[in-house]
Amino acid sequence: MGQENSNGIAKKIKEYIHSASFNNVDDLDDDLLIFKEGILDSMGLISLFTFLEQEFNIQITDADLVEENFESVNAITNFVLQRQN
């Protein structure tokens, strides 16, 4: 799978969050703090890691497991872009 632009990555992440969340996230703002707002919980975070690794062919290491990397769609998109480079 080739590299994608940030809009394509963000779209896939939003689609995943929408499918994994029991909340209405149709208007999910890219800067919304998805864990602080209760959109995803700790189990959702683990599933998110699996999704990101499979969808974007990246590896998430223990060193990556900081809140800033996964707190919003924008943060996750930036993380994916960094891991792909």
N, C-alpha and C positions, 0 to 999 in steps of 0.2 A: 504494500500500500504506500502510495506516495505521500509527500508532505501536503498538508492542507493549510489554507489561510485561517486566520483567527476567527472569521465569521463562520466558516464551516465547522470548525471545532466547537465554537460556542453553541451553534445550533444543535449539534449532536449531544452536547452535554445537557442542554436544556431539555431536549427530548427524553434523555435518560432520566433526568430528575423528575420530569412530569410523569413518566411511567412508573418510577420507583416510589413516588410520594402519594400519600393519601390526601394531600391537600390540593386545593385548586391553585395550580401554578401557571395558569394560562398566560398571565402577564408577568412572569418572573423577570424581575429587574436584574440585569447582569451584575449589579453591585450589592444585591440583597445578601445578607449574611445567612446562608441557607441552614446552618446548624443552630445558630443563636435564635433564628426565627422558627425553629422546629420543623423545617421542611424535610430534612433528613435527620435521622438519629445515628447512633454509633453503628448499628447494623447496616444502615443505609450507606455509611461511610465505607465500610468494608466492601460492600457490593459495588460502590463507586470505584474503588481501587481496581477491582477485577474488571469492571467495564472499561476503565481508562487503559489498563494494560492490554486488553484484548483489542479494543477498538482502534487504538492509536499506536500499537506495537511499541510500548514503552515499558520500562521496569521502574517500579516504585520501591525505593529502598527505605530502610529505617530512618536514615538521615533526612528523607523527604517528608517525614510525618510531622510536619509543623502546621499549626492552624492556618497560617498565612497562605499556604499553598492551596487550601481547599475551602476557604471560607465563603467564596462567591463564584459565580460563573466566570467572571473576569479573572479571578485568581487561578482557577482551575485551567482556564484557557492558556494563561501565561505559563503556568507550570508545564502543560503539555508541549507548548511551543519550545520551551527551554530543553525539555527532555528529548525532543526530536532533533535538536541541533547538536 
